[in-house]
């Protein structure tokens, strides 16, 4: 049996819409790749660098206690 012209037209419209969406998604992906690194992601890492710098400048005994405590908390977190 042959499909009616109306069904064929609807099928072609759906295929055209799917192709349009695929082209649009590829275009958006290329724009994101060209934009380079995410500035928001880089900005969110700045406080972490400050914490590491402050930790490095602390006295040795306090620094070792903090690192040991952080390690124990990490082990407890990963166990449960």
C-alpha positions in Angstrom: 0.0 0.0 0.0 1.1 3.5 -0.8 1.2 6.2 1.9 -1.1 9.1 1.4 0.4 12.4 0.4 -0.5 13.9 3.8 1.5 11.2 5.7 4.5 11.7 3.4 4.4 15.4 3.9 4.3 15.0 7.7 7.2 12.5 7.5 9.2 14.9 5.4 8.5 17.8 7.8 9.6 15.7 10.8 12.8 14.7 9.0 13.5 18.3 8.1 13.0 19.4 11.7 15.3 16.6 13.0 18.0 17.7 10.5 17.6 21.4 11.5 18.0 20.5 15.2 21.0 18.4 14.5 22.7 21.2 12.5 21.8 23.6 15.3 23.4 21.4 18.0 26.6 21.0 15.9 26.8 24.7 15.4 26.4 25.3 19.2 29.1 22.7 20.0 31.5 24.3 17.6 30.9 27.7 19.2 31.6 26.3 22.6 34.8 24.7 21.4 36.0 28.0 19.9 35.2 30.0 23.0 38.0 28.4 24.9 38.2 27.7 28.6 35.2 28.4 30.7 35.9 31.6 32.7 33.4 30.7 35.4 35.2 27.4 35.9 38.5 29.1 36.2 37.1 31.7 38.6 35.7 29.0 40.9 39.2 27.5 41.3 40.7 30.7 42.6 39.6 30.3 46.3 41.0 26.7 46.3 44.4 28.0 45.2 44.3 30.6 48.1 43.5 27.8 50.6 46.4 25.8 49.4 48.7 28.8 49.6 47.6 29.5 53.2 48.0 25.9 54.1 51.6 25.9 52.7 52.5 28.9 54.8 51.2 27.5 58.1 53.5 26.2 60.8 54.5 22.6 60.2 52.7 21.1 63.3 49.4 22.8 62.5 49.7 22.0 58.8 50.3 18.3 59.5 47.3 18.2 61.9 45.0 19.7 59.4 46.2 17.4 56.6 45.8 14.3 58.9 42.3 15.5 59.8 41.3 16.1 56.2 42.7 12.6 55.3 40.7 10.9 58.1 37.5 12.8 57.0 38.1 11.6 53.4 38.5 8.0 54.5 35.4 8.2 56.6 33.5 9.8 53.8 34.6 7.1 51.3 33.8 4.3 53.6 30.2 5.3 54.3 
